[in-house]
Each structure stands twice: as C-alpha cells, then as structure tokens.
Amino acid sequence: MHDGSGSSGGGRRRRARVEIVPLIDVMFFLLASFMLVSLSLQKSQTVKVKNLPWASTAVADFKPDVLNLGVDRAGTVYVGAEAVDPAQLTAVLKQALTKGGPTAPVFITADQQTSLGEVNKVLRRVRETGFQKVSFITSGKAGGPADSRTPRPMLPATPRPTP
C-alpha cells in the first residue's frame, strides 16, 4: 500500500526540482549578451572640424633641475647650447650630481647622422658619474631639432593628433 510519503521502494517517482543557481547564471549571461549587442548597435557620429589652430612653442623650455646634453654628428658634446670638451663634461656632470643627486633627470639629444658610438660615449660618462635617470630625446620628423647642426636639447612635447 502506498501512503504518498515516497518511502515505498519499487515504483518511486522523483519530484522535479528547479535549480535556481544555474537559472541565475543563464539569466546573467543573457543580460550581458543583450547589453553588449545593444551597445554595438549604437552608431556613433563624429563632427569633423577643419582648420583648427595648432599651439607651438617658440623656444625650448629648459628646466633648471634637468641636465640637457646634446651630441652632434662630429661627436661634439653640448650642455644646454654650449659646447664642452670631455674634461668639462665630467666637471659639469659631477657638479650636477652634487646639486641634484643621482635621481636628477638627464636628457640626451643627438643628430640623426650622429653615430651610436658617440652617443654611447656620452651615456657611459653619464652613467659612470652616477646618474640613474637618463632619457633620450628623439624627433620623428625631418627638419626637427634632432636634424640641426648643433642639437638643441628640448623637453618632450605632447604629440599632435593627425587630422
């Protein structure tokens, strides 16, 4: 005799259970999918503005706490805009090291025609003096400051967006 308690052995039927956790997972997946599809269907429109003026700097902005070095294609080293010989360079580097410490930034600029060996000589001398922050300033366009006969070290400027 079957009393409805489900304790009998032979023909027992299991009751169907609705699992909530997998249902929640599927609902979150569907929600995320619909959100991504709806965002990708939105068409963004831009307005093109022509002939906007560009800001430019007339002179190089030298900071007093930064040591700017330049190397030209002949191997001449410049501190700021003044040419120095190797002995003077060592003295200037030591003076800047005592003034700014080993973490004072040093920027090195060179001509495009300057050999890598000449730049490495200056870099080696800067490292031997004890500076830890050495950066190279490059110019990606022809006729820029890295192309001039006497390099003018400049601080990096923000790049212009191409129209």
N, C-alpha and C positions, 0 to 999 in steps of 0.2 A: 504494500500500500504506500502510496506516495502522499506525503503530507505537505509538499510545497516548500520545504525548507532547503531542499537541494542536498540533503545528506544521504540520499539513496545512491547506491553505487552504479547501476547499469546504464541507464539512458539519461544521464545527466546532461542538461544543456547549459552552456555557459552564457551568461548575460553579456551583451556587447557593452564595452566601455568606451567612452570618448576620452582620448588622451588630450589634455589641454596643452602641454608643453610643445609637442610637435605642431599643434594648431597655431600657437602663438608664433613659432618660428616661421611657418609658412606665411602668416599674415604680415610679419615684419619684412620678409623677403618681397612679398608683393607690393607693400607700401614703398620700399626703397626702389624697386623696379619702376613703379609708376612715377615716382618723383624724378628719377633720372631721365625717363623718357619725356616727361613734360618739360624738363629743363632743356633738353636737347632740341625740342621742337620750337622753342622761342627763337625768333630771328632777331639778332642784334644789329642795329643800324648805326653807322657812324656818319658824322658830318665831316667832310673834308674842308679844311680851312687852308687857303693858299696865301702865300706871301707874308708869312709871319716873320717878324724881325728876329735875328739871332743876336744874343748878347756875346760880346767878346771882350777879352782883357787886353788892354793896350801894352802893359808892361808885365814882366814876370813878377809874381808875388813871392818874395823871399821872406821866409820866417826866420827870426833870429835864432831859434833853437834847433834849426835844421842845417846840416852841413851839405852844401851843394857842390859836387865835384863834376868837372867835365873833362872829356878826353877827345882830342881831335885826331884826324887821320894821321898826323905826323907823330902822335904819341905825346903831345904837349898836354900837361895837366893844368886845369883851371880850378881855382877855388873862387866860387862866385863867377865874376867876369875877369879875374886877374890871373895871369899865367904864373905858375910856380915851378921851380925845379924840384927834383926828388928830395933834396935835403929840406927845402922849405915846406914841402908837403908833409914830411914826417913831423916837423915842428908844429905845423898848423893842426895836424891830426892829434898830436899829444895835447896841445892847448885846448882843442875842442873836447877831448876826452875828459880832461880835468874840469872843464866848465859844465859839460852836460852829462857826464857819466857814460858807462858802457851801453846804456839803452837809448842814447841820443840817436835820432834817425840820420842816416847818411844817404843822400841820393846821388847816383852816378848817371850822367848823361854822356852819350858818345855819338859821333858821326856814323852814318851808315857805312862809310868807307873805312872806318877805324877797325883795325884788326882785333880779333878777340884776344890775342895775346897782350896787347896794350891795355885793354880793359881789365884783363885778369891780373896784370901787374898792379894796377891801382887797387883792385879788390883785395889782393893779397896784402898790400901795405895797410889798407884799412882794417882788415881782419887781424893782422899782426899787432896793430896798435891797441886793439881790444874792443872795438865796436861790435855790437851784436845785431843791430838792426840796419841792414844795408839793402837798399832798393835800387832798381834800375828804372830810369825813365825812358820810355820809348815813344816814338811817334809813328803812327801807322800811315801817314800821308806824305807824299813827296812835297818838298818845299817847307816842311815843318821845321821845328827847332833842331831836330836831330840831323838835318841836312846842311846846316850852315857851316861856314869855315871854322868859326870859333863857337863851340857849343855853348848855349846859354841854358844852364840847368833851370828847369821850371818844375813847379809842383804839379802833380797830375790834376787835370781839369775834368769836369764831368763831361762824358761823351754826348755829342749832339745826336738826336734821333734823325734818321734819314727820312726825307719827305717821300 
